[in-house]
Amino acid sequence: MNDNIPHPLSPQDCLVAVMIAVSASDENIRTSELVKIQSTVNHLPIFADYDIDRMNTMAQTVFDLFEQEDGLDALFGLIRDNLPARLNETAYALACDVAAADGTLGDEELRLLEEIRYELDIDRLYAAAIERGARARHMTT
């Protein structure tokens, strides 16, 4: 794992890691997904004091973890340890937005979203509402 990351991770680091993980889940990081992540970090209030340079560190951490056999479990462990429970729905909403950004949801992204729901203990009804909101925000004509 990348030793350049001071522990614990910030809640914002965790949110960025979740977004990057969803983008990287299908092994094809699309420009639209990267633009969505960048835009999210630039505009949402929770990222107001976030050091934008940390995004590269978090991306490398996610990529390093994904190369390991139990990397996804390790990623969720880091997130559970460092993301306050009050931000679990935020993390899921951001994950859904990144997944929907390119207009398609592949099997890998769907599986990862399901895993995020489970790992972050997102109520199924809330998850459905979050997913519907993401779908509505990313509709095309």
Beta strands, then each sheet from edge to edge (+ up, - down):
end
